[in-house]
Amino acid sequence: MAYWLFKSEPSTWSWDDQVAKGDAGEEWDGVRNYQARNNMRAMKIGDRGFFYHSQKEKAIVGIVEVCAESHPDSTTDDPRWDCVDIKAVAPVATPVTLEMCKADPRLTDMVLVNNTRLSVQPVTEPEWRAVCDLAGVDP
């Protein structure tokens, strides 16, 4: 299993919106960055991810799971853009802020800490475990 982080502006798509989609999940559409797209192309069903509220909150607020592998993004006719579908698994007990990640020595190399603009990013297994520890959830 691989681990990921999905960033969203809560005013556009929030954790509550994701939860409301249930087990069917929702396309993670609208991504127009090649690196983020390539990350989605590498995803497999069952991979887990953190759901991150960007902008003001800047915090990991939930855990999601990939429920459909890479396919054409339905929001465009441009064949360059793909997306995956994700479903909510569980909220985190304690939101993990960007500041908490930056302050934790276990997360020094985490993409979130070093490239805060990338909307879909990989998370290593040790980073996954460290964030789960901070969030109060079982990895």
TORKEGU-270429 format. One record per atom (N, C-alpha, C): residue in three letters; atom name; x, y, z. Coordinates in nm, 3 decimals. Example, Ala and Ser with C-alpha at 12.3 -4.5 7.8 and 13.67 -1.06 7.14 Angstrom:
! TORKEGU-270429
- resn/name/c1/c2/c3
- Ala/N/1.319/-0.569/0.780
- Ala/CA/1.230/-0.450/0.780
- Ala/C/1.320/-0.330/0.780
- Ser/N/1.285/-0.225/0.708
- Ser/CA/1.367/-0.106/0.714
- Ser/C/1.290/0.003/0.787
This chain:
! TORKEGU-270429
- resn/name/c1/c2/c3
- Met/N/0.083/-0.118/0.000
- Met/CA/0.000/0.000/0.000
- Met/C/0.088/0.124/0.000
- Ala/N/0.045/0.223/-0.077
- Ala/CA/0.114/0.352/-0.080
- Ala/C/0.028/0.454/-0.005
- Tyr/N/0.092/0.564/0.032
- Tyr/CA/0.026/0.670/0.108
- Tyr/C/0.041/0.803/0.035
- Trp/N/-0.062/0.888/0.052
- Trp/CA/-0.070/1.013/-0.023
- Trp/C/-0.129/1.123/0.064
- Leu/N/-0.125/1.244/0.012
- Leu/CA/-0.193/1.357/0.075
- Leu/C/-0.267/1.433/-0.033
- Phe/N/-0.394/1.461/-0.008
- Phe/CA/-0.481/1.535/-0.101
- Phe/C/-0.516/1.668/-0.037
- Lys/N/-0.483/1.777/-0.105
- Lys/CA/-0.511/1.910/-0.052
- Lys/C/-0.634/1.969/-0.118
- Ser/N/-0.717/2.033/-0.037
- Ser/CA/-0.836/2.098/-0.091
- Ser/C/-0.867/2.224/-0.011
- Glu/N/-0.914/2.324/-0.083
- Glu/CA/-0.963/2.444/-0.016
- Glu/C/-1.102/2.410/0.038
- Pro/N/-1.123/2.420/0.169
- Pro/CA/-1.251/2.378/0.225
- Pro/C/-1.371/2.456/0.170
- Ser/N/-1.348/2.576/0.120
- Ser/CA/-1.458/2.652/0.060
- Ser/C/-1.500/2.593/-0.074
- Thr/N/-1.412/2.514/-0.136
- Thr/CA/-1.441/2.448/-0.263
- Thr/C/-1.486/2.304/-0.242
- Trp/N/-1.410/2.229/-0.164
- Trp/CA/-1.444/2.088/-0.133
- Trp/C/-1.387/2.057/0.005
- Ser/N/-1.475/2.035/0.101
- Ser/CA/-1.432/2.016/0.239
- Ser/C/-1.438/1.869/0.280
- Trp/N/-1.384/1.842/0.397
- Trp/CA/-1.392/1.707/0.454
- Trp/C/-1.539/1.666/0.465
- Asp/N/-1.625/1.755/0.509
- Asp/CA/-1.768/1.722/0.521
- Asp/C/-1.828/1.687/0.385
- Asp/N/-1.787/1.756/0.279
- Asp/CA/-1.833/1.723/0.144
- Asp/C/-1.789/1.582/0.107
- Gln/N/-1.663/1.550/0.140
- Gln/CA/-1.610/1.417/0.108
- Gln/C/-1.686/1.309/0.184
- Val/N/-1.709/1.330/0.312
- Val/CA/-1.782/1.233/0.395
- Val/C/-1.923/1.211/0.338
- Ala/N/-1.986/1.317/0.292
- Ala/CA/-2.124/1.308/0.240
- Ala/C/-2.134/1.218/0.117
- Lys/N/-2.024/1.195/0.046
- Lys/CA/-2.025/1.109/-0.073
- Lys/C/-2.027/0.960/-0.038
- Gly/N/-2.003/0.927/0.087
- Gly/CA/-2.013/0.788/0.132
- Gly/C/-1.913/0.696/0.066
- Asp/N/-1.948/0.568/0.060
- Asp/CA/-1.859/0.466/0.006
- Asp/C/-1.837/0.480/-0.145
- Ala/N/-1.927/0.549/-0.213
- Ala/CA/-1.911/0.569/-0.358
- Ala/C/-1.792/0.661/-0.386
- Gly/N/-1.763/0.748/-0.293
- Gly/CA/-1.652/0.841/-0.311
- Gly/C/-1.682/0.947/-0.415
- Glu/N/-1.575/1.014/-0.455
- Glu/CA/-1.587/1.125/-0.550
- Glu/C/-1.458/1.137/-0.628
- Glu/N/-1.470/1.181/-0.753
- Glu/CA/-1.351/1.211/-0.833
- Glu/C/-1.269/1.320/-0.767
- Trp/N/-1.137/1.304/-0.767
- Trp/CA/-1.048/1.411/-0.722
- Trp/C/-1.011/1.487/-0.849
- Asp/N/-1.106/1.564/-0.898
- Asp/CA/-1.094/1.626/-1.030
- Asp/C/-1.038/1.768/-1.024
- Gly/N/-1.013/1.822/-1.141
- Gly/CA/-0.969/1.961/-1.151
- Gly/C/-0.821/1.984/-1.131
- Val/N/-0.744/1.879/-1.112
- Val/CA/-0.599/1.894/-1.090
- Val/C/-0.533/1.922/-1.224
- Arg/N/-0.459/2.033/-1.232
- Arg/CA/-0.393/2.073/-1.356
- Arg/C/-0.244/2.096/-1.332
- Asn/N/-0.183/2.000/-1.268
- Asn/CA/-0.040/2.002/-1.240
- Asn/C/0.012/1.864/-1.277
- Tyr/N/0.115/1.859/-1.362
- Tyr/CA/0.164/1.731/-1.412
- Tyr/C/0.216/1.640/-1.301
- Gln/N/0.286/1.696/-1.204
- Gln/CA/0.341/1.614/-1.096
- Gln/C/0.227/1.554/-1.012
- Ala/N/0.126/1.634/-0.980
- Ala/CA/0.011/1.584/-0.905
- Ala/C/-0.064/1.478/-0.987
- Arg/N/-0.081/1.503/-1.117
- Arg/CA/-0.147/1.405/-1.204
- Arg/C/-0.069/1.274/-1.206
- Asn/N/0.062/1.283/-1.219
- Asn/CA/0.144/1.162/-1.222
- Asn/C/0.135/1.085/-1.090
- Asn/N/0.123/1.158/-0.980
- Asn/CA/0.103/1.091/-0.851
- Asn/C/-0.027/1.012/-0.853
- Met/N/-0.133/1.071/-0.908
- Met/CA/-0.261/1.000/-0.914
- Met/C/-0.252/0.879/-1.008
- Arg/N/-0.177/0.891/-1.115
- Arg/CA/-0.162/0.778/-1.206
- Arg/C/-0.092/0.659/-1.139
- Ala/N/-0.014/0.686/-1.035
- Ala/CA/0.058/0.580/-0.964
- Ala/C/-0.027/0.513/-0.856
- Met/N/-0.142/0.568/-0.826
- Met/CA/-0.225/0.517/-0.716
- Met/C/-0.296/0.388/-0.752
- Lys/N/-0.317/0.308/-0.649
- Lys/CA/-0.389/0.180/-0.661
- Lys/C/-0.509/0.181/-0.566
- Ile/N/-0.610/0.104/-0.601
- Ile/CA/-0.726/0.090/-0.512
- Ile/C/-0.678/0.041/-0.376
- Gly/N/-0.726/0.105/-0.272
- Gly/CA/-0.688/0.067/-0.136
- Gly/C/-0.577/0.152/-0.078
- Asp/N/-0.505/0.228/-0.162
- Asp/CA/-0.406/0.321/-0.108
- Asp/C/-0.478/0.419/-0.016
- Arg/N/-0.408/0.463/0.087
- Arg/CA/-0.466/0.557/0.183
- Arg/C/-0.405/0.696/0.165
- Gly/N/-0.479/0.795/0.209
- Gly/CA/-0.430/0.931/0.198
- Gly/C/-0.482/1.018/0.311
- Phe/N/-0.411/1.127/0.334
- Phe/CA/-0.458/1.228/0.427
- Phe/C/-0.539/1.330/0.349
- Phe/N/-0.646/1.380/0.409
- Phe/CA/-0.727/1.486/0.351
- Phe/C/-0.687/1.613/0.423
- Tyr/N/-0.635/1.710/0.347
- Tyr/CA/-0.575/1.832/0.403
- Tyr/C/-0.656/1.953/0.363
- His/N/-0.700/2.030/0.462
- His/CA/-0.766/2.159/0.435
- His/C/-0.658/2.266/0.419
- Ser/N/-0.653/2.324/0.300
- Ser/CA/-0.554/2.430/0.275
- Ser/C/-0.615/2.566/0.312
- Gln/N/-0.550/2.670/0.272
- Gln/CA/-0.586/2.809/0.298
- Gln/C/-0.569/2.842/0.446
- Lys/N/-0.676/2.880/0.514
- Lys/CA/-0.665/2.927/0.652
- Lys/C/-0.634/2.817/0.752
- Glu/N/-0.702/2.704/0.740
- Glu/CA/-0.688/2.597/0.839
- Glu/C/-0.550/2.529/0.832
- Lys/N/-0.508/2.495/0.712
- Lys/CA/-0.378/2.430/0.689
- Lys/C/-0.358/2.313/0.785
- Ala/N/-0.448/2.211/0.771
- Ala/CA/-0.440/2.097/0.862
- Ala/C/-0.493/1.972/0.796
- Ile/N/-0.435/1.859/0.836
- Ile/CA/-0.485/1.727/0.798
- Ile/C/-0.605/1.700/0.888
- Val/N/-0.721/1.674/0.825
- Val/CA/-0.844/1.659/0.902
- Val/C/-0.909/1.522/0.887
- Gly/N/-0.860/1.440/0.794
- Gly/CA/-0.921/1.310/0.774
- Gly/C/-0.833/1.214/0.697
- Ile/N/-0.880/1.091/0.688
- Ile/CA/-0.813/0.985/0.613
- Ile/C/-0.908/0.938/0.504
- Val/N/-0.854/0.924/0.383
- Val/CA/-0.931/0.879/0.268
- Val/C/-0.866/0.755/0.208
- Glu/N/-0.941/0.690/0.120
- Glu/CA/-0.892/0.572/0.050
- Glu/C/-0.922/0.585/-0.098
- Val/N/-0.828/0.543/-0.181
- Val/CA/-0.849/0.543/-0.326
- Val/C/-0.948/0.430/-0.357
- Cys/N/-1.060/0.466/-0.424
- Cys/CA/-1.162/0.365/-0.455
- Cys/C/-1.179/0.346/-0.606
- Ala/N/-1.110/0.424/-0.688
- Ala/CA/-1.105/0.403/-0.833
- Ala/C/-0.971/0.455/-0.883
- Glu/N/-0.902/0.374/-0.961
- Glu/CA/-0.771/0.413/-1.012
- Glu/C/-0.785/0.520/-1.119
- Ser/N/-0.672/0.569/-1.163
- Ser/CA/-0.664/0.680/-1.258
- Ser/C/-0.753/0.659/-1.380
- His/N/-0.827/0.764/-1.413
- His/CA/-0.916/0.764/-1.529
- His/C/-0.930/0.907/-1.578
- Pro/N/-0.983/0.929/-1.699
- Pro/CA/-0.997/1.066/-1.749
- Pro/C/-1.079/1.153/-1.654
- Asp/N/-1.033/1.274/-1.634
- Asp/CA/-1.101/1.372/-1.550
- Asp/C/-1.227/1.419/-1.622
- Ser/N/-1.342/1.401/-1.559
- Ser/CA/-1.469/1.434/-1.624
- Ser/C/-1.493/1.584/-1.638
- Thr/N/-1.408/1.667/-1.578
- Thr/CA/-1.429/1.812/-1.586
- Thr/C/-1.359/1.876/-1.706
- Thr/N/-1.297/1.792/-1.791
- Thr/CA/-1.229/1.847/-1.908
- Thr/C/-1.230/1.746/-2.022
- Asp/N/-1.221/1.797/-2.144
- Asp/CA/-1.207/1.710/-2.262
- Asp/C/-1.061/1.690/-2.298
- Asp/N/-0.972/1.756/-2.226
- Asp/CA/-0.829/1.747/-2.253
- Asp/C/-0.777/1.612/-2.203
- Pro/N/-0.727/1.528/-2.293
- Pro/CA/-0.685/1.392/-2.253
- Pro/C/-0.561/1.387/-2.163
- Arg/N/-0.496/1.499/-2.142
- Arg/CA/-0.377/1.499/-2.055
- Arg/C/-0.411/1.483/-1.908
- Trp/N/-0.538/1.509/-1.869
- Trp/CA/-0.570/1.518/-1.727
- Trp/C/-0.652/1.399/-1.679
- Asp/N/-0.598/1.333/-1.579
- Asp/CA/-0.661/1.218/-1.517
- Asp/C/-0.693/1.251/-1.371
- Cys/N/-0.769/1.163/-1.310
- Cys/CA/-0.796/1.175/-1.168
- Cys/C/-0.824/1.036/-1.110
- Val/N/-0.832/1.028/-0.980
- Val/CA/-0.874/0.907/-0.911
- Val/C/-1.001/0.940/-0.835
- Asp/N/-1.068/0.838/-0.784
- Asp/CA/-1.181/0.859/-0.694
- Asp/C/-1.133/0.822/-0.554
- Ile/N/-1.177/0.902/-0.456
- Ile/CA/-1.143/0.873/-0.317
- Ile/C/-1.270/0.874/-0.232
- Lys/N/-1.264/0.799/-0.123
- Lys/CA/-1.375/0.798/-0.027
- Lys/C/-1.320/0.825/0.112
- Ala/N/-1.402/0.886/0.195
- Ala/CA/-1.364/0.914/0.333
- Ala/C/-1.359/0.783/0.412
- Val/N/-1.258/0.770/0.496
- Val/CA/-1.245/0.654/0.584
- Val/C/-1.277/0.695/0.727
- Ala/N/-1.211/0.800/0.776
- Ala/CA/-1.233/0.844/0.914
- Ala/C/-1.175/0.983/0.934
- Pro/N/-1.236/1.060/1.021
- Pro/CA/-1.174/1.187/1.060
- Pro/C/-1.056/1.156/1.152
- Val/N/-0.966/1.249/1.165
- Val/CA/-0.857/1.233/1.262
- Val/C/-0.907/1.284/1.398
- Ala/N/-0.856/1.228/1.506
- Ala/CA/-0.896/1.271/1.639
- Ala/C/-0.850/1.413/1.667
- Thr/N/-0.728/1.443/1.622
- Thr/CA/-0.669/1.576/1.640
- Thr/C/-0.619/1.624/1.505
- Pro/N/-0.673/1.736/1.451
- Pro/CA/-0.619/1.788/1.325
- Pro/C/-0.469/1.815/1.338
- Val/N/-0.395/1.782/1.233
- Val/CA/-0.250/1.801/1.233
- Val/C/-0.219/1.918/1.142
- Thr/N/-0.176/2.027/1.202
- Thr/CA/-0.150/2.149/1.127
- Thr/C/-0.016/2.144/1.054
- Leu/N/-0.002/2.231/0.956
- Leu/CA/0.125/2.245/0.884
- Leu/C/0.235/2.282/0.983
- Glu/N/0.205/2.367/1.077
- Glu/CA/0.304/2.408/1.177
- Glu/C/0.351/2.288/1.260
- Met/N/0.258/2.199/1.295
- Met/CA/0.295/2.078/1.370
- Met/C/0.388/1.991/1.286
- Cys/N/0.358/1.979/1.158
- Cys/CA/0.444/1.899/1.069
- Cys/C/0.582/1.960/1.059
- Lys/N/0.589/2.091/1.043
- Lys/CA/0.719/2.159/1.031
- Lys/C/0.801/2.147/1.159
- Ala/N/0.734/2.139/1.273
- Ala/CA/0.804/2.132/1.402
- Ala/C/0.848/1.991/1.440
- Asp/N/0.795/1.890/1.373
- Asp/CA/0.826/1.752/1.409
- Asp/C/0.948/1.703/1.331
- Pro/N/1.055/1.666/1.398
- Pro/CA/1.176/1.622/1.328
- Pro/C/1.156/1.497/1.242
- Arg/N/1.054/1.418/1.271
- Arg/CA/1.026/1.299/1.190
- Arg/C/0.974/1.337/1.052
- Leu/N/0.930/1.461/1.035
- Leu/CA/0.866/1.503/0.910
- Leu/C/0.948/1.606/0.832
- Thr/N/1.075/1.616/0.862
- Thr/CA/1.164/1.714/0.798
- Thr/C/1.163/1.702/0.646
- Asp/N/1.157/1.581/0.594
- Asp/CA/1.163/1.560/0.449
- Asp/C/1.026/1.545/0.383
- Met/N/0.920/1.558/0.458
- Met/CA/0.785/1.541/0.403
- Met/C/0.758/1.645/0.295
- Val/N/0.697/1.603/0.185
- Val/CA/0.668/1.694/0.074
- Val/C/0.585/1.812/0.125
- Leu/N/0.487/1.788/0.211
- Leu/CA/0.404/1.896/0.263
- Leu/C/0.487/2.006/0.328
- Val/N/0.592/1.969/0.395
- Val/CA/0.678/2.064/0.464
- Val/C/0.765/2.142/0.365
- Asn/N/0.801/2.079/0.255
- Asn/CA/0.897/2.137/0.161
- Asn/C/0.836/2.190/0.032
- Asn/N/0.714/2.150/0.000
- Asn/CA/0.648/2.195/-0.123
- Asn/C/0.499/2.208/-0.092
- Thr/N/0.463/2.313/-0.022
- Thr/CA/0.326/2.328/0.026
- Thr/C/0.226/2.354/-0.086
- Arg/N/0.271/2.377/-0.208
- Arg/CA/0.179/2.408/-0.317
- Arg/C/0.130/2.285/-0.394
- Leu/N/0.199/2.173/-0.386
- Leu/CA/0.161/2.054/-0.461
- Leu/C/0.032/1.995/-0.403
- Ser/N/-0.071/1.982/-0.487
- Ser/CA/-0.204/1.945/-0.439
- Ser/C/-0.224/1.797/-0.413
- Val/N/-0.147/1.712/-0.478
- Val/CA/-0.153/1.567/-0.454
- Val/C/-0.009/1.521/-0.442
- Gln/N/0.025/1.467/-0.326
- Gln/CA/0.165/1.437/-0.300
- Gln/C/0.183/1.303/-0.229
- Pro/N/0.299/1.242/-0.250
- Pro/CA/0.327/1.116/-0.181
- Pro/C/0.362/1.139/-0.034
- Val/N/0.336/1.038/0.046
- Val/CA/0.371/1.036/0.188
- Val/C/0.441/0.902/0.212
- Thr/N/0.558/0.905/0.272
- Thr/CA/0.627/0.780/0.300
- Thr/C/0.560/0.708/0.418
- Glu/N/0.589/0.579/0.432
- Glu/CA/0.530/0.504/0.544
- Glu/C/0.572/0.561/0.680
- Pro/N/0.701/0.595/0.700
- Pro/CA/0.737/0.656/0.829
- Pro/C/0.664/0.790/0.853
- Glu/N/0.646/0.869/0.747
- Glu/CA/0.572/0.995/0.762
- Glu/C/0.426/0.967/0.796
- Trp/N/0.368/0.866/0.730
- Trp/CA/0.229/0.828/0.758
- Trp/C/0.214/0.794/0.907
- Arg/N/0.305/0.713/0.957
- Arg/CA/0.298/0.672/1.098
- Arg/C/0.316/0.791/1.192
- Ala/N/0.407/0.881/1.158
- Ala/CA/0.430/0.999/1.243
- Ala/C/0.308/1.090/1.246
- Val/N/0.247/1.113/1.131
- Val/CA/0.128/1.200/1.126
- Val/C/0.012/1.132/1.200
- Cys/N/-0.004/1.001/1.181
- Cys/CA/-0.110/0.929/1.253
- Cys/C/-0.089/0.942/1.405
- Asp/N/0.036/0.936/1.447
- Asp/CA/0.069/0.952/1.589
- Asp/C/0.024/1.090/1.636
- Leu/N/0.058/1.194/1.561
- Leu/CA/0.018/1.330/1.596
- Leu/C/-0.134/1.347/1.594
- Ala/N/-0.199/1.275/1.503
- Ala/CA/-0.344/1.288/1.485
- Ala/C/-0.426/1.204/1.582
- Gly/N/-0.359/1.115/1.655
- Gly/CA/-0.430/1.030/1.750
- Gly/C/-0.509/0.918/1.684
- Val/N/-0.458/0.869/1.571
- Val/CA/-0.525/0.757/1.503
- Val/C/-0.427/0.641/1.484
- Asp/N/-0.481/0.521/1.474
- Asp/CA/-0.399/0.402/1.452
- Asp/C/-0.359/0.397/1.305
- Pro/N/-0.229/0.389/1.279
- Pro/CA/-0.185/0.386/1.138
- Pro/C/-0.231/0.261/1.066
